[in-house]
Amino acid sequence: MSKLVFAAGMVAVVSLGACAKHSGHTETVYAEPIPAPVYVEPVATKKY
């Protein structure tokens, strides 16, 4: 039984090490803010 526990522990350590090695190579993507829409108030051209 101790061999099984040792083997399971080694598999866990190796898999976590492999995952940690690959996680450092991710590319960071920065989101740019969306510009606010331009709003122009309507202007009355006719005089009543």
VMD Tcl script that draws the C-alpha trace (Angstrom):
set ca {
  {0.00 0.00 0.00}
  {2.86 2.38 0.73}
  {4.07 1.99 -2.87}
  {0.63 3.01 -4.13}
  {0.56 6.07 -1.89}
  {4.10 7.01 -2.95}
  {3.22 6.61 -6.64}
  {0.06 8.70 -6.26}
  {2.04 11.41 -4.47}
  {4.67 11.47 -7.20}
  {2.01 11.75 -9.90}
  {0.42 14.66 -8.03}
  {3.74 16.48 -7.60}
  {4.75 16.01 -11.22}
  {1.38 17.13 -12.57}
  {1.29 20.22 -10.35}
  {4.84 21.07 -11.36}
  {3.96 20.77 -15.04}
  {0.91 22.99 -14.61}
  {2.88 25.60 -12.68}
  {5.59 25.65 -15.34}
  {3.09 26.40 -18.12}
  {1.04 28.95 -16.20}
  {3.83 31.56 -16.23}
  {3.85 31.88 -20.03}
  {0.39 33.34 -20.48}
  {0.09 36.62 -22.33}
  {-1.51 39.46 -20.43}
  {-4.20 41.24 -22.42}
  {-5.14 44.70 -21.27}
  {-8.64 45.93 -22.04}
  {-8.90 49.44 -23.43}
  {-11.75 51.59 -22.11}
  {-14.60 52.21 -24.50}
  {-14.84 55.91 -25.40}
  {-18.05 57.63 -24.39}
  {-20.48 58.26 -27.26}
  {-20.68 61.82 -28.51}
  {-24.03 63.38 -27.73}
  {-25.09 66.73 -29.18}
  {-28.25 68.34 -27.89}
  {-30.71 69.29 -30.60}
  {-30.90 73.00 -31.37}
  {-34.13 74.61 -32.62}
  {-33.50 76.55 -35.82}
  {-37.08 77.92 -36.27}
  {-38.47 80.69 -34.14}
  {-42.12 80.33 -33.28}
}
mol new
graphics top color blue
foreach p $ca { graphics top sphere $p radius 0.5 }
foreach p [lrange $ca 0 end-1] q [lrange $ca 1 end] { graphics top cylinder $p $q radius 0.2 }
display resetview
